[in-house]
Amino acid sequence: MSERNDLDPNADAASELARKGGRARAAKLGAEERSAIAAAAAAARWGDVHVAESTGEIRIGNLSIACAVLDDGTRVVSQSTVLQALGRNPEKSRRTRGTSELRAPFLLANNLQPFISDQLRDLDEPIPYRVAGESGRSLGYRAEMLPLVCLVYIDAAKAGALDSKQMGAAAAAEILYRGLATVGIVALVDEATGFQERRARDELRSILEAYVSAEFRQWVRVFPDEFFEQIYRLQGWDYDKRSSKRPGYVGKLINKYIYDALPVGVTEELQRLNPKNERGNRPRRHHQHLTADTGNVHLDRQISTVITLMRISNSNSEFEDLFARAFAPQLRLPVVIDPGSYRDAPKQ
């Protein structure tokens, strides 16, 4: 029995009650609260290290290297799996942790030093990180370092500087380098971890946050009379400035020339926030959901540009050609419109 239990026979019972109480409290916590507590505990145990937000595995031939994208966007490859790929014992880095914290263990051999470039020496700094939900921490290196490490072994082999135990590492480095030469290492890491999809989503979210607001602003007139005058002129229609009634076809042209020329994803988000009702009408104008400092600024600029192109065009076909040359890279799909198939729409 421990010294504490000798002094207090009820210590074991009290300890068990405390454990039960802790489990009961944990059961009452929400998922976010438990996650925050676990994250704080991990940080306290492993120190202030980066967390891997996405992880994966790069496979080249029979070789496999674990990789990750950290919470600051840094792409890293795992030290232990690089050692394995080069035919080295990954346990060696654990036994010599003091040295491996400062230098990559696969670059410590004296006969490799003449072949290490200054660029590689700048990258030869381990990055400690941990994977969420897993115990312990890992050491990694910037992914850009890997092809440079391969070149060290390849160049040393060509110079006859390697010993027999290192020749296997040189052969593996040759395989890795050839594979990495085909596709950039950063792209490989992004593909293996699925990070490119998340990055695309993050970029789209940033665009939508800048352009679109869930809260709608009071309606104000944003399309000047000349915009409609020029559309009617190019279509060969009679324009009555006193009437606010527009053919439904005009709404399709506005989408084509104005909204679809905004960044990809903006039109779809506007349609989501401002859906059609059962009669096919929208409760608000799309521009009421555009942000004042970015969305409406771009909208105004687009309207002005389109008016200018229409103004200098002698025919609708000439305008369409000018518009396609000016904005074709931004358009996703050709728009084929039958004017007779649309009902009249209220004023824009």
C-alpha positions as CSV (number, residue, x, y, z in Angstrom):
1,M,0.0,0.0,0.0
2,S,1.3,3.5,-0.8
3,E,2.4,6.0,1.8
4,R,-0.8,8.0,1.1
5,N,-3.0,5.0,1.7
6,D,-1.3,4.2,5.0
7,L,-2.2,7.6,6.2
8,D,-5.7,7.6,4.7
9,P,-7.4,4.2,4.4
10,N,-10.3,5.9,2.4
11,A,-8.0,7.2,-0.3
12,D,-8.8,4.5,-2.8
13,A,-12.5,5.0,-2.4
14,A,-12.2,8.7,-2.8
15,S,-10.1,8.3,-5.9
16,E,-12.7,6.0,-7.5
17,L,-15.5,8.5,-6.7
18,A,-13.4,11.3,-8.3
19,R,-13.0,9.2,-11.5
20,K,-16.7,8.4,-11.6
21,G,-17.5,12.1,-11.0
22,G,-15.1,13.1,-13.9
23,R,-16.8,10.6,-16.2
24,A,-20.2,12.0,-15.3
25,R,-19.2,15.6,-15.9
26,A,-17.7,14.6,-19.3
27,A,-20.9,12.9,-20.3
28,K,-22.8,16.2,-19.7
29,L,-20.4,18.2,-21.9
30,G,-21.2,18.9,-25.5
31,A,-19.0,17.6,-28.3
32,E,-17.4,21.0,-28.9
33,E,-16.6,21.4,-25.2
34,R,-15.1,17.9,-25.0
35,S,-13.0,18.7,-28.1
36,A,-11.8,22.0,-26.7
37,I,-10.8,20.3,-23.4
38,A,-9.0,17.5,-25.3
39,A,-7.2,20.0,-27.5
40,A,-6.0,22.0,-24.4
41,A,-4.8,18.8,-22.8
42,A,-2.9,17.7,-25.9
43,A,-1.3,21.2,-26.1
44,A,-0.3,21.0,-22.5
45,R,1.3,17.6,-22.9
46,W,3.1,18.0,-26.3
47,G,3.8,21.7,-26.2
48,D,3.0,24.4,-28.8
49,V,3.2,22.4,-32.0
50,H,1.3,22.6,-35.2
51,V,-1.7,20.4,-35.8
52,A,-2.1,18.4,-39.1
53,E,-5.4,19.5,-40.7
54,S,-5.1,17.0,-43.6
55,T,-3.0,13.9,-43.8
56,G,-2.3,11.4,-46.5
57,E,0.3,9.1,-48.2
58,I,2.5,9.6,-51.2
59,R,3.1,6.4,-53.2
60,I,5.8,6.2,-55.8
61,G,6.5,2.7,-57.0
62,N,6.7,0.5,-53.9
63,L,7.8,3.4,-51.7
64,S,5.4,5.2,-49.4
65,I,5.8,8.5,-47.5
66,A,3.3,10.0,-45.0
67,C,2.6,13.6,-45.5
68,A,0.4,16.3,-44.0
69,V,-0.8,19.9,-44.4
70,L,-0.4,21.8,-41.1
71,D,-2.8,24.4,-39.7
72,D,-0.6,27.2,-41.1
73,G,-0.7,25.7,-44.6
74,T,2.8,24.2,-44.5
75,R,3.2,20.9,-46.4
76,V,5.4,18.4,-44.6
77,V,6.7,14.9,-45.1
78,S,7.1,12.6,-42.1
79,Q,10.7,12.0,-41.0
80,S,10.2,8.4,-40.0
81,T,8.6,7.4,-43.3
82,V,11.3,9.2,-45.3
83,L,13.9,7.1,-43.4
84,Q,11.9,4.0,-44.2
85,A,11.7,4.9,-47.9
86,L,15.5,5.3,-48.0
87,G,15.9,1.9,-46.3
88,R,17.0,3.4,-43.0
89,N,15.8,2.4,-39.6
90,P,13.1,4.9,-38.4
91,E,13.8,3.9,-34.8
92,K,17.3,5.4,-35.0
93,S,15.9,8.9,-35.0
94,R,14.1,8.2,-31.7
95,R,17.3,6.8,-30.1
96,T,19.2,10.0,-31.1
97,R,16.4,12.5,-30.6
98,G,18.8,15.2,-29.3
99,T,20.7,15.2,-32.6
100,S,17.7,14.6,-34.9
101,E,15.9,17.6,-33.4
102,L,18.6,19.7,-35.0
103,R,19.5,17.9,-38.2
104,A,17.7,15.4,-40.4
105,P,19.0,11.9,-39.5
106,F,19.2,10.9,-43.2
107,L,21.7,13.7,-43.8
108,L,24.0,13.2,-40.9
109,A,26.6,11.0,-42.5
110,N,30.0,12.7,-43.1
111,N,30.4,11.5,-46.6
112,L,27.1,13.2,-47.6
113,Q,28.1,16.7,-46.4
114,P,29.9,17.8,-49.7
115,F,26.7,17.1,-51.7
116,I,24.3,19.1,-49.5
117,S,23.4,22.4,-51.1
118,D,22.9,25.7,-49.3
119,Q,19.2,25.5,-50.2
120,L,18.8,22.1,-48.5
121,R,20.7,23.3,-45.4
122,D,18.2,26.1,-45.1
123,L,15.3,23.6,-45.2
124,D,17.0,21.1,-42.8
125,E,15.0,22.1,-39.8
126,P,12.5,19.6,-38.3
127,I,8.9,20.7,-37.7
128,P,7.1,19.0,-34.8
129,Y,3.5,18.4,-35.3
130,R,0.7,16.2,-34.1
131,V,-2.3,14.6,-35.7
132,A,-5.6,15.4,-34.2
133,G,-7.0,12.5,-32.3
134,E,-3.7,10.7,-32.0
135,S,-1.3,10.5,-29.1
136,G,2.3,11.7,-29.4
137,R,3.8,14.0,-31.9
138,S,5.7,13.6,-35.2
139,L,8.7,15.3,-36.8
140,G,8.4,16.4,-40.4
141,Y,10.2,18.5,-42.9
142,R,9.0,20.9,-45.5
143,A,7.9,18.9,-48.6
144,E,10.1,20.9,-50.8
145,M,13.1,19.3,-49.1
146,L,12.4,15.8,-50.3
147,P,13.7,16.1,-53.9
148,L,16.8,17.9,-52.7
149,V,17.5,15.0,-50.3
150,C,17.2,12.6,-53.2
151,L,19.7,14.6,-55.2
152,V,22.2,14.3,-52.3
153,Y,22.2,10.5,-52.5
154,I,22.1,10.4,-56.3
155,D,25.0,12.8,-56.7
156,A,27.0,11.0,-54.0
157,A,26.5,7.7,-55.7
158,K,27.6,9.1,-59.0
159,A,30.8,10.4,-57.3
160,G,31.5,7.0,-55.8
161,A,31.3,8.5,-52.3
162,L,28.7,6.1,-50.8
163,D,29.5,3.0,-48.8
164,S,27.8,-0.3,-49.4
165,K,25.1,0.3,-46.7
166,Q,24.1,3.5,-48.4
167,M,23.7,2.2,-51.9
168,G,20.1,1.0,-51.2
169,A,19.2,4.5,-50.1
170,A,20.6,5.9,-53.4
171,A,18.5,3.4,-55.4
172,A,15.4,4.5,-53.5
173,A,16.3,8.1,-53.9
174,E,16.5,7.6,-57.7
175,I,13.0,6.1,-57.7
176,L,11.6,8.9,-55.6
177,Y,13.3,11.7,-57.6
178,R,12.0,10.4,-60.9
179,G,8.5,10.2,-59.5
180,L,8.7,13.7,-58.0
181,A,10.0,15.1,-61.3
182,T,6.7,14.1,-62.9
183,V,4.5,16.0,-60.5
184,G,5.5,18.7,-58.1
185,I,5.8,17.6,-54.4
186,V,3.4,20.3,-53.2
187,A,0.8,19.1,-55.7
188,L,1.4,15.5,-54.6
189,V,0.9,16.4,-50.9
190,D,-2.3,18.3,-51.7
191,E,-3.7,15.4,-53.7
192,A,-2.8,12.7,-51.2
193,T,-4.4,14.7,-48.3
194,G,-7.4,15.9,-50.2
195,F,-6.2,19.5,-49.3
196,Q,-6.7,20.9,-52.8
197,E,-10.5,20.3,-52.5
198,R,-10.6,22.1,-49.1
199,R,-8.4,24.9,-50.5
200,A,-10.8,25.4,-53.4
201,R,-13.7,25.5,-50.9
202,D,-11.9,28.0,-48.7
203,E,-11.1,30.2,-51.7
204,L,-14.8,30.0,-52.8
205,R,-15.9,30.8,-49.3
206,S,-13.6,33.9,-49.2
207,I,-15.0,35.1,-52.5
208,L,-18.6,34.6,-51.4
209,E,-18.0,36.4,-48.1
210,A,-16.5,39.3,-50.0
211,Y,-19.3,39.5,-52.6
212,V,-22.5,38.2,-51.1
213,S,-24.4,39.0,-47.9
214,A,-27.2,37.0,-46.4
215,E,-28.7,40.3,-45.2
216,F,-30.3,42.2,-48.1
217,R,-30.1,45.9,-48.5
218,Q,-32.9,48.3,-49.4
219,W,-33.6,48.3,-53.2
220,V,-31.9,51.1,-55.1
221,R,-31.7,51.6,-58.8
222,V,-28.5,50.2,-60.2
223,F,-29.2,49.7,-63.9
224,P,-29.4,53.1,-65.7
225,D,-31.8,53.7,-68.5
226,E,-29.0,53.6,-71.1
227,F,-28.4,49.9,-70.2
228,F,-31.9,49.1,-71.4
229,E,-31.8,51.5,-74.3
230,Q,-28.7,49.8,-75.7
231,I,-30.2,46.3,-75.2
232,Y,-33.4,47.3,-77.0
233,R,-31.4,49.0,-79.8
234,L,-29.2,46.0,-80.4
235,Q,-32.2,43.6,-80.3
236,G,-34.1,45.9,-82.8
237,W,-36.9,46.6,-80.3
238,D,-38.8,49.8,-79.8
239,Y,-37.9,51.4,-76.4
240,D,-40.4,53.3,-74.4
241,K,-38.6,55.1,-71.5
242,R,-41.9,55.7,-69.8
243,S,-42.6,52.0,-69.3
244,S,-40.9,49.8,-66.7
245,K,-42.2,46.6,-68.1
246,R,-39.5,44.4,-69.6
247,P,-39.6,41.2,-71.6
248,G,-38.4,38.2,-69.5
249,Y,-35.6,37.8,-72.1
250,V,-34.1,41.0,-70.7
251,G,-33.6,39.3,-67.3
252,K,-31.7,36.4,-69.0
253,L,-29.5,38.9,-70.8
254,I,-28.8,40.6,-67.4
255,N,-27.7,37.3,-66.0
256,K,-25.5,36.6,-69.0
257,Y,-23.8,39.9,-69.3
258,I,-23.7,41.0,-65.7
259,Y,-24.1,38.4,-63.0
260,D,-22.4,35.5,-64.7
261,A,-19.4,37.7,-65.3
262,L,-18.9,38.0,-61.5
263,P,-16.6,35.4,-59.9
264,V,-17.6,31.8,-60.3
265,G,-20.0,30.8,-57.5
266,V,-21.4,34.2,-56.9
267,T,-24.5,33.7,-59.1
268,E,-25.3,30.4,-57.5
269,E,-25.0,31.8,-54.0
270,L,-27.3,34.7,-55.0
271,Q,-29.9,32.2,-56.4
272,R,-29.7,30.3,-53.1
273,L,-30.2,33.3,-50.9
274,N,-32.9,34.7,-53.2
275,P,-34.9,31.7,-54.6
276,K,-37.8,31.8,-56.9
277,N,-41.3,31.4,-55.4
278,E,-44.0,29.2,-56.7
279,R,-44.9,31.7,-59.4
280,G,-41.3,31.8,-60.7
281,N,-40.5,35.3,-59.2
282,R,-37.8,36.2,-56.8
283,P,-38.7,38.3,-53.7
284,R,-35.7,40.6,-54.2
285,R,-33.2,41.8,-56.8
286,H,-30.0,39.9,-56.7
287,H,-28.0,43.1,-56.3
288,Q,-29.6,43.6,-52.9
289,H,-27.6,40.7,-51.6
290,L,-24.3,42.0,-52.9
291,T,-21.9,43.6,-50.4
292,A,-21.5,47.3,-50.7
293,D,-17.7,47.5,-50.7
294,T,-17.0,44.6,-53.1
295,G,-20.0,43.0,-54.7
296,N,-21.8,46.2,-55.8
297,V,-18.5,47.9,-56.8
298,H,-17.8,45.0,-59.2
299,L,-21.5,45.1,-60.4
300,D,-21.3,48.8,-61.2
301,R,-18.0,48.3,-63.0
302,Q,-19.5,45.4,-65.0
303,I,-22.6,47.4,-66.0
304,S,-20.5,50.4,-67.1
305,T,-18.2,48.1,-69.1
306,V,-21.1,46.4,-70.8
307,I,-22.8,49.7,-71.6
308,T,-19.6,50.9,-73.3
309,L,-19.3,47.7,-75.4
310,M,-22.9,48.1,-76.5
311,R,-22.5,51.8,-77.2
312,I,-19.7,51.1,-79.7
313,S,-21.4,48.2,-81.4
314,N,-23.4,48.6,-84.5
315,S,-25.2,45.3,-84.2
316,N,-26.0,42.7,-81.6
317,S,-23.6,40.2,-83.3
318,E,-20.8,42.8,-83.1
319,F,-21.5,43.3,-79.4
320,E,-21.6,39.6,-78.7
321,D,-18.2,39.2,-80.3
322,L,-16.7,42.1,-78.2
323,F,-18.3,40.7,-75.1
324,A,-17.0,37.2,-75.7
325,R,-13.5,38.6,-76.2
326,A,-13.6,40.7,-73.1
327,F,-15.2,38.2,-70.7
328,A,-15.0,34.7,-72.3
329,P,-12.5,33.4,-69.7
330,Q,-15.0,34.1,-67.0
331,L,-18.0,32.5,-68.6
332,R,-18.7,28.9,-67.6
333,L,-21.2,27.7,-70.3
334,P,-22.5,29.2,-73.5
335,V,-26.0,30.7,-73.0
336,V,-28.5,29.8,-75.7
337,I,-31.7,31.8,-75.3
338,D,-35.1,31.7,-77.1
339,P,-36.7,35.1,-76.5
340,G,-40.2,33.7,-77.1
341,S,-40.0,31.1,-74.3
342,Y,-39.9,33.6,-71.5
343,R,-42.7,35.5,-69.8
344,D,-42.6,39.2,-69.1
345,A,-40.6,40.1,-66.0
346,P,-40.9,43.2,-63.7
347,K,-38.4,46.0,-64.0
348,Q,-34.8,45.4,-63.0
